[in-house]
Amino acid sequence: MLKSLRKLTGILCVLLLLSGCWSSTEIEDLALYLGLSLDAGKPAPKEKDLERKGARYPKQDKLLVTIQVVPAVGVASNEDKSLEKSSPFFNISGSGDSILQIFRQFSIRLDRPIIGHHLKVIVISADLLKKQSAEQLTDFLLRDNDIRPSCIVLVSEGEAMDVLVGTPNKEIPAVALIGMSRNRSRTSKVMRPVTLARLDAMIHSRKSFVLQRLITAGKETLFSGAEIIKGSIGQSIGSLGEDDTMCLTWLRGEGDRGVIKVNDSKGEPLVFEMKSLKSKITPHVEGEEISFDVKITTTGRIIETWSKGDTSTTQEYADEASKIFEEELIRMMTQLIHKLQDTYAADVAGFGDQLAIKYPSVWKKVKDDWDERFSQSKISISYKLSITDFGSFSEKK
């Protein structure tokens, strides 16, 4: 009898474990959004039509929020039902002064509740970041437990909602952006992705930082440069171009891929491809003076030349070409340092981090106005560029 009772108890326990989650919701009953964009405030075109017919609520148009919902089939707003057959996603936009309130307005325009558990990318327009701080724009996103802090944050040169419009191959734009961010293994123009969690840490450190910048033309989007966020105000103060961004990635030691192109003695293109790069920033303090020594060492190969019959693979030729490439690298780095110190007065390269490590007591004194002190610091950079080979068809002699 006792043995039978034990068996029955065991069976009941197993049945309880197999019962599943009692509060679960089928994925078909939800509207998953993978992308989110934030633009400067103005009513969306369809929102204007709704407001003209009386669909209004108290708000200020401080920002325009767009979400990218998948799958489109069966989950579209009334005006977007035509998209179900032609696209795997659809976008819906709303304006206001509260992201949560805008999200709740989507609930009276869609037939299913939106959920952000699978949000992959947040795109913020540079124009909006010049008006509102990054802390203001991400406050709700960090508080909402629907949104994973692992999603990446990008900045758009034009309207952020245009980034979510579509791609030539009809791939979901939010997914395509994640794929593009992985191409940093090919080029240092693609920066290390900044997640929402990492952005939160950078905002509260009050240090200046950069976010990957996007440019959209038609339905094509590319990673192009970086947006500089001033730590003291948390707003955008300008941007860096593609070459500056590549140099910044090298300087911070976050990438070792890239291409340096020069013209040879005949005026023809000569191309160096990096295979490795190491960067070291060393701070020095003498009284009130703060200076830095930067050492950059890189190796690579001559991968392309347009000079006819020029297939020299001697050590002498390698040394001569190395000097030419080194001069171009010096020019590129000097241009970047000039912009960081003189144009923007913003340390986004990590000089302050190295000072804090080696001279913590000095850092405590200067950290509150570090960007200003950084702009006055002397920075010396030494370079060593070595050519190891000339591509697969020949070897260095």
C-alpha positions in Angstrom: 0.0 0.0 0.0 2.8 2.4 1.0 4.7 1.5 -2.2 1.7 2.3 -4.3 1.2 5.6 -2.6 4.9 6.5 -3.3 4.4 5.6 -7.0 1.3 7.7 -7.2 3.1 10.7 -5.6 6.0 10.3 -8.0 3.6 10.3 -11.0 1.8 13.4 -9.8 5.1 15.2 -9.4 6.1 14.4 -12.9 2.8 15.6 -14.2 3.3 18.9 -12.5 6.6 19.3 -14.2 5.2 18.5 -17.6 2.3 21.0 -17.3 4.4 23.8 -18.8 4.1 27.5 -18.1 0.5 28.4 -17.1 1.0 32.1 -18.0 2.5 31.5 -21.4 1.3 33.4 -24.5 1.5 31.9 -28.0 4.0 33.7 -30.2 1.3 33.9 -32.9 -0.7 36.1 -30.5 2.1 38.7 -30.2 3.6 41.4 -32.4 7.4 41.0 -32.0 9.4 44.1 -32.9 13.1 43.6 -33.9 14.0 47.3 -34.6 13.3 50.6 -32.9 14.1 54.1 -34.3 13.9 57.4 -32.6 13.6 60.7 -34.6 13.1 64.3 -33.8 9.4 64.9 -33.0 6.8 65.3 -35.8 3.6 63.4 -36.4 3.9 60.5 -38.8 1.9 60.9 -42.1 -0.7 58.3 -41.0 -0.8 59.7 -37.6 -1.7 63.1 -39.0 -4.7 61.5 -40.8 -5.9 59.9 -37.6 -5.5 63.2 -35.7 -7.5 65.1 -38.3 -10.4 62.7 -37.6 -10.2 63.2 -33.9 -7.7 60.6 -32.6 -5.8 62.9 -30.2 -4.4 62.8 -26.7 -2.4 65.3 -24.7 1.3 65.3 -25.8 4.2 67.3 -27.1 5.8 66.1 -30.3 9.4 65.7 -28.9 10.2 62.5 -30.7 8.9 60.1 -33.4 9.1 56.4 -32.5 9.1 53.7 -35.2 9.1 50.0 -34.5 9.7 47.1 -37.0 7.2 44.3 -36.4 7.6 40.7 -37.5 6.1 38.5 -38.8 3.9 40.8 -40.8 1.4 38.1 -41.7 -1.6 38.5 -39.5 -0.1 41.3 -37.4 -0.6 44.6 -39.1 -2.4 47.8 -38.5 -5.5 48.3 -40.5 -3.8 50.7 -42.9 -0.9 48.2 -43.5 -2.8 45.1 -44.3 -1.6 45.3 -48.0 2.0 44.7 -46.8 1.3 41.3 -45.5 1.7 39.5 -48.8 4.8 41.4 -50.0 7.0 41.9 -46.9 8.2 39.9 -43.9 7.8 42.9 -41.7 6.0 46.2 -41.3 6.8 49.5 -39.6 4.4 51.6 -37.5 5.2 55.1 -36.2 3.9 57.4 -33.5 4.9 60.8 -32.0 4.8 62.2 -28.5 6.9 62.9 -25.5 6.9 59.5 -23.8 8.1 56.3 -25.5 5.9 54.2 -23.2 2.8 56.3 -24.0 3.5 55.9 -27.7 3.9 52.2 -27.3 0.5 52.1 -25.6 -1.0 54.0 -28.5 0.2 51.3 -30.8 -2.1 49.0 -28.8 -5.2 50.8 -30.1 -3.8 50.6 -33.7 -2.7 46.9 -33.8 -4.7 43.7 -33.3 -2.0 42.2 -31.1 0.2 43.6 -28.3 3.8 44.5 -29.1 6.6 42.9 -27.2 10.4 43.7 -27.2 12.0 40.5 -26.0 13.7 40.1 -29.4 14.6 43.7 -30.1 18.0 43.6 -31.9 18.8 47.2 -32.8 18.0 50.8 -31.7 18.7 53.6 -34.2 18.7 57.2 -33.0 18.9 60.2 -35.4 21.8 62.5 -35.0 19.4 65.4 -35.1 17.5 64.1 -32.1 20.7 63.5 -30.2 21.6 67.2 -30.7 18.3 68.2 -29.0 17.9 65.5 -26.3 20.5 63.7 -24.2 21.2 60.0 -24.6 20.2 59.6 -21.0 16.7 61.0 -21.6 16.2 58.9 -24.8 17.2 55.6 -23.2 15.7 56.0 -19.7 12.5 54.0 -20.5 14.4 51.5 -22.7 16.7 50.6 -19.7 13.8 50.4 -17.2 11.5 48.2 -19.4 12.1 44.5 -18.6 10.7 43.6 -22.0 13.8 45.0 -23.8 17.0 43.1 -23.6 20.1 45.2 -22.8 22.1 43.2 -25.4 20.5 45.0 -28.3 22.9 47.4 -30.2 22.6 51.2 -30.5 23.4 53.1 -33.7 23.1 56.7 -34.9 21.6 57.7 -38.2 22.8 60.8 -40.1 19.4 61.3 -41.6 16.0 60.2 -40.3 16.4 57.0 -38.3 13.1 55.6 -39.5 14.5 55.5 -43.1 17.0 52.9 -41.8 14.1 50.5 -41.1 12.5 50.9 -44.5 14.0 48.0 -46.3 16.9 46.5 -48.1 17.4 45.6 -51.8 17.3 41.9 -51.1 14.1 42.2 -48.9 15.9 41.2 -45.8 14.5 42.4 -42.5 16.5 45.7 -41.9 17.0 45.2 -38.2 18.5 41.7 -38.9 20.6 43.1 -41.7 22.2 45.7 -39.4 23.2 43.0 -36.9 24.9 41.1 -39.8 26.7 44.3 -41.0 28.0 44.9 -37.4 29.9 41.5 -37.6 32.0 42.8 -40.6 34.5 44.3 -38.2 36.5 41.2 -38.9 37.1 42.7 -42.4 37.4 46.4 -41.7 38.0 48.7 -38.8 35.5 51.2 -40.2 32.9 49.0 -38.4 33.3 49.7 -34.7 32.9 47.4 -31.8 29.1 47.3 -31.3 27.7 49.3 -28.4 25.0 47.5 -26.6 22.2 49.2 -24.6 23.9 48.0 -21.3 27.3 49.3 -22.4 25.7 52.6 -23.5 24.1 53.0 -20.0 27.6 52.6 -18.4 29.1 55.1 -20.8 26.4 57.7 -20.1 26.7 57.5 -16.4 30.5 57.7 -16.5 30.1 61.2 -17.9 32.9 60.6 -20.3 32.7 61.4 -24.0 32.1 58.5 -26.3 31.2 57.5 -29.9 28.5 55.5 -31.5 28.5 53.9 -35.0 27.0 56.2 -37.6 24.7 55.1 -40.4 23.9 56.8 -43.8 20.9 55.8 -45.8 20.3 56.5 -49.5 17.2 55.0 -51.1 16.9 51.5 -49.6 20.6 51.0 -49.0 22.2 51.7 -45.6 25.9 51.7 -44.8 28.1 52.1 -41.8 29.9 55.5 -42.3 31.8 57.1 -39.5 31.0 57.7 -35.8 28.9 60.2 -33.8 30.6 61.9 -30.9 28.6 62.2 -27.7 29.9 64.8 -25.3 30.1 63.3 -21.8 29.2 66.5 -19.9 25.9 67.0 -21.7 25.2 63.6 -23.2 24.4 65.0 -26.6 25.9 64.9 -30.1 28.5 67.5 -30.9 29.6 66.2 -34.3 30.9 63.2 -36.2 34.0 61.5 -37.6 34.4 60.3 -41.1 35.2 56.8 -42.2 39.0 57.1 -42.2 38.9 58.9 -38.8 36.7 56.1 -37.4 39.1 53.5 -38.7 42.1 55.3 -37.0 40.1 55.6 -33.8 39.4 51.9 -33.8 43.2 51.2 -34.2 44.1 53.8 -31.6 41.7 52.2 -29.0 43.1 48.7 -29.8 39.7 47.4 -30.8 40.5 46.4 -34.4 43.4 45.3 -36.5 41.9 45.3 -40.0 42.1 48.0 -42.6 43.5 49.2 -45.9 45.9 52.0 -46.5 46.1 53.3 -50.1 48.8 55.6 -51.5 50.1 56.6 -54.9 53.5 55.3 -55.9 56.2 57.2 -57.7 54.3 56.7 -61.0 51.1 58.1 -59.5 49.4 54.7 -59.5 47.5 53.2 -56.6 49.5 51.1 -54.2 47.5 49.2 -51.5 48.6 47.9 -48.1 46.4 45.4 -46.2 46.8 45.1 -42.5 47.2 41.6 -41.0 47.8 42.8 -37.4 48.0 46.0 -35.3 48.9 46.8 -31.8 48.4 50.1 -30.0 49.7 51.2 -26.6 48.9 54.5 -24.9 51.3 55.6 -22.1 50.5 58.6 -19.9 53.1 60.9 -18.3 52.6 63.5 -15.6 55.1 66.2 -14.8 53.7 68.8 -12.3 50.5 70.1 -13.9 51.5 68.9 -17.4 49.9 65.7 -18.8 51.2 64.1 -21.9 50.9 60.8 -23.8 53.1 58.6 -25.8 51.3 56.3 -28.3 53.1 53.4 -30.0 51.5 51.8 -33.0 52.9 48.7 -34.6 51.4 47.1 -37.6 52.2 44.3 -40.1 50.6 43.6 -43.5 51.2 43.0 -47.1 51.2 44.8 -50.4 48.0 43.4 -51.9 47.4 45.6 -55.0 49.5 47.7 -57.3 48.5 49.3 -60.6 52.1 50.0 -61.9 52.7 48.0 -65.0 55.5 45.4 -64.6 56.2 46.4 -61.0 56.4 43.1 -59.3 59.5 43.7 -57.1 59.6 41.6 -54.0 63.0 42.7 -52.6 63.6 43.8 -49.0 64.7 47.2 -50.4 61.4 47.7 -52.2 59.5 46.6 -49.0 61.4 49.1 -46.9 60.8 51.9 -49.4 57.0 51.1 -49.6 56.8 50.8 -45.8 58.0 54.5 -45.5 55.3 55.6 -48.0 52.5 53.8 -46.1 53.9 55.0 -42.8 53.7 58.6 -43.9 50.1 58.1 -44.9 49.3 56.4 -41.5 50.9 59.4 -39.8 48.8 61.8 -41.8 45.6 59.9 -40.9 46.4 59.7 -37.2 47.4 63.3 -37.0 44.1 64.3 -38.6 42.2 62.3 -36.1 44.1 63.7 -33.1 43.5 67.2 -34.4 39.8 66.7 -34.6 39.6 65.1 -31.1 41.7 67.8 -29.4 41.0 71.0 -31.4 37.7 70.6 -33.2 35.6 68.7 -30.6 37.7 68.7 -27.4 36.5 65.2 -26.6 38.5 62.2 -25.5 36.8 59.3 -27.1 40.0 57.3 -27.7 40.6 56.2 -24.1 43.5 58.5 -23.1 41.7 59.3 -19.8 41.3 55.6 -19.0 45.0 55.0 -19.3 45.7 58.0 -17.1 43.2 56.7 -14.5 45.0 53.3 -14.4 48.6 54.7 -14.1 47.9 57.9 -12.1 44.6 57.4 -10.2 45.3 60.3 -7.8 45.9 62.7 -10.8 42.8 61.4 -12.5 40.6 62.2 -9.5 41.7 65.8 -9.8 41.1 66.2 -13.5 38.2 63.9 -14.3 35.5 66.5 -13.9 36.9 68.6 -16.7 39.0 66.0 -18.5 37.9 66.8 -22.0 39.3 70.3 -21.6 42.6 69.0 -20.1 42.8 66.4 -22.9 42.5 69.1 -25.5 45.6 70.8 -24.0 47.7 67.6 -23.6 50.7 66.8 -25.7 50.4 63.6 -27.7 53.3 62.0 -29.4 52.8 59.0 -31.7 55.5 56.6 -32.9 54.9 54.2 -35.8 56.4 51.0 -37.1 54.9 49.5 -40.2 56.3 46.3 -41.7 55.5 44.6 -45.0 55.7 40.8 -44.5 54.7 39.6 -48.0 53.4 40.7 -51.4 50.3 38.5 -51.7 49.9 34.9 -52.7 51.6 35.1 -56.1 55.1 36.1 -54.8 57.1 36.1 -51.6 59.5 38.7 -50.2 63.2 38.0 -51.1 
